[in-house]
Amino acid sequence: MGLRFRKRIRLGPVNVNLSRSGVGYSVGAFGTRVGKSATGRKYATTDLPLGMRYDHELKQDPKPAALIGGQTEQNGPSPEAIQTTATVLSVFARVLGALSGRR
């Protein structure tokens, strides 16, 4: 097991993370954050009840093709982002359902 170094600096909703690999950052409210690691990996994290956490690596979309006149095509959210959101909401709903049944 290797020695790790990491220092987090909190600036309101922004965290700046200093590590041996470099500087990373994350932005978000309590329980949900998106960020970029020191190595360039983009990620999203959602904290769920009972100490669970859902981490997801965000894939970088290819650059949109240029259209005539220098305009670029605007696409909606990627299918992967929609599927990830649906998965997180589904897990969250199941956990809440299980907790509400325990009364």
C-alpha positions as CSV (number, residue, x, y, z in Angstrom):
1,M,0.0,0.0,0.0
2,G,1.5,3.3,-1.1
3,L,1.5,6.6,0.7
4,R,-1.1,9.1,-0.4
5,F,-1.2,12.8,-0.1
6,R,-4.3,14.9,-0.5
7,K,-5.4,18.3,0.8
8,R,-8.9,19.7,0.3
9,I,-9.5,23.5,0.4
10,R,-13.2,24.4,0.7
11,L,-14.3,27.7,-0.9
12,G,-18.1,27.7,-0.5
13,P,-19.6,25.2,-3.0
14,V,-16.2,24.7,-4.7
15,N,-13.5,22.3,-3.4
16,V,-10.0,22.6,-4.6
17,N,-8.1,19.3,-4.2
18,L,-4.3,19.3,-4.0
19,S,-2.5,16.0,-4.5
20,R,0.8,14.6,-5.6
21,S,-0.7,14.3,-9.2
22,G,-1.7,17.9,-9.4
23,V,-4.7,20.1,-8.7
24,G,-8.4,19.1,-9.1
25,Y,-11.7,20.7,-8.3
26,S,-15.3,19.8,-7.6
27,V,-18.5,21.9,-7.5
28,G,-21.8,21.1,-5.9
29,A,-24.1,21.2,-2.9
30,F,-24.1,18.7,0.0
31,G,-24.7,15.2,-1.4
32,T,-24.1,15.9,-5.1
33,R,-20.8,17.1,-6.8
34,V,-19.2,17.2,-10.2
35,G,-15.6,17.7,-10.7
36,K,-12.3,17.1,-12.5
37,S,-9.5,15.2,-10.9
38,A,-5.9,16.1,-11.1
39,T,-5.4,13.6,-13.8
40,G,-8.2,15.0,-15.9
41,R,-10.9,12.5,-15.1
42,K,-14.4,14.1,-15.0
43,Y,-16.8,12.6,-12.5
44,A,-20.1,13.0,-10.7
45,T,-20.8,11.8,-7.2
46,T,-24.1,11.5,-5.4
47,D,-24.4,10.5,-1.7
48,L,-27.3,8.3,-0.9
49,P,-28.7,7.5,2.6
50,L,-27.2,4.9,4.9
51,G,-23.6,5.8,3.9
52,M,-23.9,4.8,0.2
53,R,-22.3,6.7,-2.6
54,Y,-22.8,6.6,-6.4
55,D,-19.8,7.6,-8.4
56,H,-19.9,8.0,-12.2
57,E,-17.1,8.9,-14.6
58,L,-18.3,11.4,-17.2
59,K,-17.3,10.7,-20.7
60,Q,-16.1,13.7,-22.8
61,D,-18.4,14.2,-25.7
62,P,-16.7,14.6,-29.1
63,K,-16.6,18.2,-30.5
64,P,-19.7,18.9,-32.5
65,A,-19.2,19.1,-36.3
66,A,-19.1,22.7,-37.7
67,L,-22.1,23.6,-39.8
68,I,-22.2,26.0,-42.7
69,G,-21.6,29.6,-41.5
70,G,-19.5,28.6,-38.5
71,Q,-22.4,27.5,-36.4
72,T,-22.3,24.4,-34.4
73,E,-25.1,21.8,-33.9
74,Q,-26.7,21.9,-30.4
75,N,-27.6,18.4,-29.1
76,G,-29.5,17.7,-25.9
77,P,-28.1,15.6,-23.0
78,S,-26.3,12.4,-24.0
79,P,-28.1,9.1,-23.7
80,E,-25.5,8.1,-21.1
81,A,-26.2,11.1,-19.0
82,I,-30.0,10.4,-19.1
83,Q,-29.4,6.7,-18.2
84,T,-27.1,7.7,-15.3
85,T,-29.6,10.1,-13.9
86,A,-32.4,7.5,-14.2
87,T,-30.2,4.9,-12.4
88,V,-29.4,7.3,-9.5
89,L,-33.1,8.3,-9.1
90,S,-34.1,4.6,-9.2
91,V,-31.6,3.6,-6.5
92,F,-32.6,6.6,-4.4
93,A,-36.3,5.8,-4.7
94,R,-35.7,2.2,-3.7
95,V,-33.7,3.2,-0.6
96,L,-36.4,5.7,0.4
97,G,-39.1,3.1,-0.1
98,A,-37.2,0.6,2.1
99,L,-36.6,3.2,4.8
100,S,-40.3,4.3,4.8
101,G,-41.4,0.7,5.2
102,R,-39.3,0.2,8.4
103,R,-41.4,2.4,10.7
